[in-house]
Amino acid sequence: MGLQNRLKELRAKQGLNQQQLGSLVGASRQTISLIERGDYNPSITLALRISQVFQVPVEQVFYLTEEEGK
């Protein structure tokens, strides 16, 4: 299973850039970028902080999908 996210979509709706979101959750702009691209899976703590910023359950930001070939 692969971890996917709606981070970019939610950021756009809130009018936040990666730097601003990073500042709100205690992460760098680079970390936010890596998460959005799916190149980095956030810790549970960071995932919860991100969901709190958008005031949605963590499952509305991050979700699992079946990986191809498995």
N, CA, C and O atoms as CSV, one atom per row, in Angstrom:
chain,resi,resn,atom,element,x,y,z
A,1,MET,N,N,0.839,-1.182,0.000
A,1,MET,CA,C,0.000,0.000,0.000
A,1,MET,C,C,0.882,1.243,0.000
A,1,MET,O,O,1.960,1.261,0.594
A,2,GLY,N,N,0.405,2.266,-0.672
A,2,GLY,CA,C,1.155,3.505,-0.733
A,2,GLY,C,C,0.405,4.636,-0.055
A,2,GLY,O,O,-0.821,4.720,-0.129
A,3,LEU,N,N,1.154,5.501,0.606
A,3,LEU,CA,C,0.547,6.646,1.270
A,3,LEU,C,C,0.419,7.795,0.278
A,3,LEU,O,O,1.407,8.222,-0.318
A,4,GLN,N,N,-0.783,8.285,0.107
A,4,GLN,CA,C,-1.068,9.414,-0.772
A,4,GLN,C,C,-1.575,10.566,0.089
A,4,GLN,O,O,-1.893,10.381,1.264
A,5,ASN,N,N,-1.649,11.750,-0.502
A,5,ASN,CA,C,-2.140,12.882,0.279
A,5,ASN,C,C,-2.825,13.916,-0.603
A,5,ASN,O,O,-2.661,13.937,-1.822
A,6,ARG,N,N,-3.591,14.762,0.051
A,6,ARG,CA,C,-4.296,15.876,-0.592
A,6,ARG,C,C,-3.726,17.217,-0.120
A,6,ARG,O,O,-4.419,18.234,-0.108
A,7,LEU,N,N,-2.477,17.194,0.260
A,7,LEU,CA,C,-1.860,18.361,0.879
A,7,LEU,C,C,-1.859,19.585,-0.032
A,7,LEU,O,O,-2.222,20.679,0.398
A,8,LYS,N,N,-1.458,19.408,-1.272
A,8,LYS,CA,C,-1.387,20.542,-2.201
A,8,LYS,C,C,-2.769,21.161,-2.403
A,8,LYS,O,O,-2.917,22.383,-2.416
A,9,GLU,N,N,-3.774,20.308,-2.561
A,9,GLU,CA,C,-5.155,20.766,-2.745
A,9,GLU,C,C,-5.643,21.559,-1.529
A,9,GLU,O,O,-6.237,22.628,-1.673
A,10,LEU,N,N,-5.390,21.027,-0.340
A,10,LEU,CA,C,-5.832,21.694,0.882
A,10,LEU,C,C,-5.083,23.005,1.098
A,10,LEU,O,O,-5.667,23.995,1.538
A,11,ARG,N,N,-3.796,23.009,0.788
A,11,ARG,CA,C,-3.011,24.249,0.905
A,11,ARG,C,C,-3.573,25.340,0.008
A,11,ARG,O,O,-3.714,26.493,0.416
A,12,ALA,N,N,-3.892,24.952,-1.226
A,12,ALA,CA,C,-4.430,25.925,-2.191
A,12,ALA,C,C,-5.751,26.514,-1.694
A,12,ALA,O,O,-5.978,27.718,-1.805
A,13,LYS,N,N,-6.615,25.666,-1.147
A,13,LYS,CA,C,-7.903,26.144,-0.640
A,13,LYS,C,C,-7.729,27.145,0.497
A,13,LYS,O,O,-8.522,28.076,0.644
A,14,GLN,N,N,-6.678,26.946,1.304
A,14,GLN,CA,C,-6.419,27.845,2.437
A,14,GLN,C,C,-5.559,29.038,2.045
A,14,GLN,O,O,-5.369,29.953,2.846
A,15,GLY,N,N,-5.034,29.038,0.820
A,15,GLY,CA,C,-4.188,30.134,0.378
A,15,GLY,C,C,-2.812,30.136,1.020
A,15,GLY,O,O,-2.203,31.191,1.195
A,16,LEU,N,N,-2.320,28.945,1.372
A,16,LEU,CA,C,-1.011,28.830,2.015
A,16,LEU,C,C,0.031,28.347,1.011
A,16,LEU,O,O,-0.270,27.521,0.149
A,17,ASN,N,N,1.257,28.861,1.121
A,17,ASN,CA,C,2.335,28.286,0.335
A,17,ASN,C,C,3.061,27.258,1.205
A,17,ASN,O,O,2.750,27.110,2.387
A,18,GLN,N,N,4.016,26.561,0.625
A,18,GLN,CA,C,4.712,25.503,1.363
A,18,GLN,C,C,5.455,26.057,2.571
A,18,GLN,O,O,5.462,25.433,3.632
A,19,GLN,N,N,6.074,27.208,2.424
A,19,GLN,CA,C,6.808,27.820,3.529
A,19,GLN,C,C,5.881,28.153,4.691
A,19,GLN,O,O,6.212,27.900,5.849
A,20,GLN,N,N,4.720,28.720,4.379
A,20,GLN,CA,C,3.762,29.095,5.426
A,20,GLN,C,C,3.251,27.860,6.163
A,20,GLN,O,O,3.177,27.854,7.391
A,21,LEU,N,N,2.898,26.814,5.413
A,21,LEU,CA,C,2.427,25.590,6.066
A,21,LEU,C,C,3.528,24.984,6.921
A,21,LEU,O,O,3.280,24.542,8.043
A,22,GLY,N,N,4.739,24.963,6.392
A,22,GLY,CA,C,5.862,24.441,7.166
A,22,GLY,C,C,6.032,25.175,8.481
A,22,GLY,O,O,6.254,24.553,9.520
A,23,SER,N,N,5.929,26.487,8.442
A,23,SER,CA,C,6.053,27.291,9.667
A,23,SER,C,C,4.955,26.953,10.671
A,23,SER,O,O,5.202,26.904,11.876
A,24,LEU,N,N,3.756,26.724,10.176
A,24,LEU,CA,C,2.628,26.416,11.061
A,24,LEU,C,C,2.771,25.059,11.743
A,24,LEU,O,O,2.284,24.872,12.858
A,25,VAL,N,N,3.438,24.107,11.083
A,25,VAL,CA,C,3.526,22.746,11.626
A,25,VAL,C,C,4.921,22.381,12.134
A,25,VAL,O,O,5.139,21.263,12.602
A,26,GLY,N,N,5.861,23.318,12.043
A,26,GLY,CA,C,7.213,23.052,12.535
A,26,GLY,C,C,8.047,22.207,11.599
A,26,GLY,O,O,8.852,21.390,12.045
A,27,ALA,N,N,7.862,22.397,10.303
A,27,ALA,CA,C,8.630,21.654,9.298
A,27,ALA,C,C,9.178,22.640,8.274
A,27,ALA,O,O,8.720,23.779,8.184
A,28,SER,N,N,10.157,22.192,7.508
A,28,SER,CA,C,10.725,23.060,6.476
A,28,SER,C,C,9.859,23.044,5.219
A,28,SER,O,O,9.027,22.156,5.033
A,29,ARG,N,N,10.066,24.031,4.373
A,29,ARG,CA,C,9.376,24.068,3.083
A,29,ARG,C,C,9.736,22.827,2.275
A,29,ARG,O,O,8.891,22.268,1.575
A,30,GLN,N,N,10.994,22.397,2.375
A,30,GLN,CA,C,11.443,21.221,1.635
A,30,GLN,C,C,10.704,19.963,2.088
A,30,GLN,O,O,10.351,19.118,1.266
A,31,THR,N,N,10.474,19.841,3.384
A,31,THR,CA,C,9.740,18.680,3.904
A,31,THR,C,C,8.315,18.668,3.372
A,31,THR,O,O,7.814,17.619,2.967
A,32,ILE,N,N,7.663,19.819,3.370
A,32,ILE,CA,C,6.299,19.908,2.840
A,32,ILE,C,C,6.298,19.515,1.366
A,32,ILE,O,O,5.417,18.778,0.922
A,33,SER,N,N,7.267,19.994,0.613
A,33,SER,CA,C,7.369,19.655,-0.806
A,33,SER,C,C,7.544,18.148,-1.000
A,33,SER,O,O,6.893,17.554,-1.860
A,34,LEU,N,N,8.412,17.533,-0.212
A,34,LEU,CA,C,8.644,16.085,-0.318
A,34,LEU,C,C,7.382,15.290,0.016
A,34,LEU,O,O,7.075,14.293,-0.638
A,35,ILE,N,N,6.663,15.733,1.029
A,35,ILE,CA,C,5.412,15.054,1.397
A,35,ILE,C,C,4.412,15.158,0.254
A,35,ILE,O,O,3.789,14.163,-0.116
A,36,GLU,N,N,4.255,16.348,-0.306
A,36,GLU,CA,C,3.297,16.550,-1.398
A,36,GLU,C,C,3.612,15.657,-2.590
A,36,GLU,O,O,2.701,15.125,-3.225
A,37,ARG,N,N,4.887,15.491,-2.897
A,37,ARG,CA,C,5.301,14.666,-4.039
A,37,ARG,C,C,5.231,13.174,-3.734
A,37,ARG,O,O,5.348,12.349,-4.640
A,38,GLY,N,N,5.041,12.826,-2.472
A,38,GLY,CA,C,5.004,11.419,-2.100
A,38,GLY,C,C,6.380,10.811,-1.915
A,38,GLY,O,O,6.524,9.589,-1.882
A,39,ASP,N,N,7.401,11.665,-1.792
A,39,ASP,CA,C,8.769,11.185,-1.614
A,39,ASP,C,C,9.158,11.048,-0.146
A,39,ASP,O,O,10.255,10.586,0.166
A,40,TYR,N,N,8.263,11.449,0.754
A,40,TYR,CA,C,8.543,11.379,2.181
A,40,TYR,C,C,7.234,11.163,2.917
A,40,TYR,O,O,6.247,11.853,2.662
A,41,ASN,N,N,7.229,10.200,3.833
A,41,ASN,CA,C,6.052,9.962,4.663
A,41,ASN,C,C,6.253,10.679,6.001
A,41,ASN,O,O,7.253,10.448,6.680
A,42,PRO,N,N,5.323,11.535,6.378
A,42,PRO,CA,C,5.485,12.283,7.628
A,42,PRO,C,C,5.308,11.377,8.839
A,42,PRO,O,O,4.677,10.322,8.766
A,43,SER,N,N,5.880,11.815,9.948
A,43,SER,CA,C,5.638,11.115,11.214
A,43,SER,C,C,4.162,11.272,11.572
A,43,SER,O,O,3.465,12.121,11.017
A,44,ILE,N,N,3.709,10.465,12.481
A,44,ILE,CA,C,2.315,10.577,12.932
A,44,ILE,C,C,2.079,11.964,13.536
A,44,ILE,O,O,1.038,12.581,13.309
A,45,THR,N,N,3.045,12.439,14.296
A,45,THR,CA,C,2.918,13.756,14.918
A,45,THR,C,C,2.766,14.850,13.870
A,45,THR,O,O,1.893,15.710,13.986
A,46,LEU,N,N,3.615,14.819,12.847
A,46,LEU,CA,C,3.540,15.831,11.794
A,46,LEU,C,C,2.234,15.710,11.016
A,46,LEU,O,O,1.619,16.723,10.683
A,47,ALA,N,N,1.806,14.493,10.724
A,47,ALA,CA,C,0.538,14.296,10.003
A,47,ALA,C,C,-0.625,14.874,10.807
A,47,ALA,O,O,-1.524,15.492,10.238
A,48,LEU,N,N,-0.612,14.677,12.112
A,48,LEU,CA,C,-1.673,15.222,12.962
A,48,LEU,C,C,-1.620,16.748,13.014
A,48,LEU,O,O,-2.661,17.405,13.001
A,49,ARG,N,N,-0.417,17.313,13.071
A,49,ARG,CA,C,-0.295,18.774,13.065
A,49,ARG,C,C,-0.844,19.358,11.760
A,49,ARG,O,O,-1.538,20.375,11.763
A,50,ILE,N,N,-0.523,18.702,10.657
A,50,ILE,CA,C,-1.009,19.166,9.358
A,50,ILE,C,C,-2.535,19.115,9.320
A,50,ILE,O,O,-3.178,20.064,8.872
A,51,SER,N,N,-3.113,18.015,9.786
A,51,SER,CA,C,-4.576,17.901,9.763
A,51,SER,C,C,-5.225,18.949,10.663
A,51,SER,O,O,-6.318,19.427,10.362
A,52,GLN,N,N,-4.564,19.314,11.765
A,52,GLN,CA,C,-5.102,20.348,12.647
A,52,GLN,C,C,-5.121,21.712,11.962
A,52,GLN,O,O,-6.057,22.488,12.152
A,53,VAL,N,N,-4.101,22.005,11.175
A,53,VAL,CA,C,-4.064,23.285,10.449
A,53,VAL,C,C,-5.287,23.410,9.546
A,53,VAL,O,O,-5.898,24.475,9.457
A,54,PHE,N,N,-5.639,22.310,8.876
A,54,PHE,CA,C,-6.774,22.338,7.950
A,54,PHE,C,C,-8.095,22.011,8.632
A,54,PHE,O,O,-9.146,22.036,7.991
A,55,GLN,N,N,-8.053,21.709,9.908
A,55,GLN,CA,C,-9.235,21.393,10.712
A,55,GLN,C,C,-10.073,20.280,10.089
A,55,GLN,O,O,-11.294,20.382,9.973
A,56,VAL,N,N,-9.378,19.214,9.692
A,56,VAL,CA,C,-10.026,18.024,9.140
A,56,VAL,C,C,-9.386,16.798,9.772
A,56,VAL,O,O,-8.260,16.878,10.264
A,57,PRO,N,N,-10.083,15.658,9.767
A,57,PRO,CA,C,-9.459,14.426,10.254
A,57,PRO,C,C,-8.247,14.071,9.398
A,57,PRO,O,O,-8.208,14.375,8.205
A,58,VAL,N,N,-7.273,13.435,10.008
A,58,VAL,CA,C,-6.041,13.085,9.300
A,58,VAL,C,C,-6.320,12.258,8.042
A,58,VAL,O,O,-5.578,12.348,7.063
A,59,GLU,N,N,-7.389,11.451,8.065
A,59,GLU,CA,C,-7.745,10.624,6.909
A,59,GLU,C,C,-8.205,11.448,5.708
A,59,GLU,O,O,-8.239,10.939,4.588
A,60,GLN,N,N,-8.558,12.709,5.927
A,60,GLN,CA,C,-8.921,13.577,4.807
A,60,GLN,C,C,-7.698,14.232,4.170
A,60,GLN,O,O,-7.795,14.832,3.100
A,61,VAL,N,N,-6.558,14.115,4.827
A,61,VAL,CA,C,-5.310,14.630,4.270
A,61,VAL,C,C,-4.491,13.478,3.686
A,61,VAL,O,O,-3.992,13.572,2.565
A,62,PHE,N,N,-4.355,12.402,4.442
A,62,PHE,CA,C,-3.543,11.253,4.043
A,62,PHE,C,C,-4.416,10.011,3.905
A,62,PHE,O,O,-5.338,9.792,4.691
A,63,TYR,N,N,-4.106,9.191,2.878
A,63,TYR,CA,C,-4.875,7.965,2.665
A,63,TYR,C,C,-3.992,6.923,1.969
A,63,TYR,O,O,-3.005,7.259,1.315
A,64,LEU,N,N,-4.369,5.665,2.125
A,64,LEU,CA,C,-3.619,4.559,1.531
A,64,LEU,C,C,-4.247,4.125,0.214
A,64,LEU,O,O,-5.468,4.134,0.056
A,65,THR,N,N,-3.389,3.746,-0.725
A,65,THR,CA,C,-3.855,3.189,-1.996
A,65,THR,C,C,-3.085,1.895,-2.261
A,65,THR,O,O,-1.993,1.683,-1.736
A,66,GLU,N,N,-3.674,1.053,-3.076
A,66,GLU,CA,C,-3.008,-0.180,-3.487
A,66,GLU,C,C,-1.878,0.182,-4.454
A,66,GLU,O,O,-2.068,0.977,-5.375
A,67,GLU,N,N,-0.711,-0.406,-4.235
A,67,GLU,CA,C,0.406,-0.183,-5.160
A,67,GLU,C,C,0.277,-1.141,-6.336
A,67,GLU,O,O,-0.171,-2.277,-6.175
A,68,GLU,N,N,0.672,-0.677,-7.518
A,68,GLU,CA,C,0.613,-1.520,-8.718
A,68,GLU,C,C,1.550,-2.701,-8.577
A,68,GLU,O,O,2.634,-2.581,-8.006
A,69,GLY,N,N,1.131,-3.843,-9.097
A,69,GLY,CA,C,1.971,-5.030,-9.084
A,69,GLY,C,C,1.943,-5.806,-7.790
A,69,GLY,O,O,2.729,-6.739,-7.622
A,70,LYS,N,N,1.058,-5.453,-6.864
A,70,LYS,CA,C,0.979,-6.184,-5.593
A,70,LYS,C,C,-0.399,-6.728,-5.393
A,70,LYS,O,O,-0.666,-7.375,-4.381
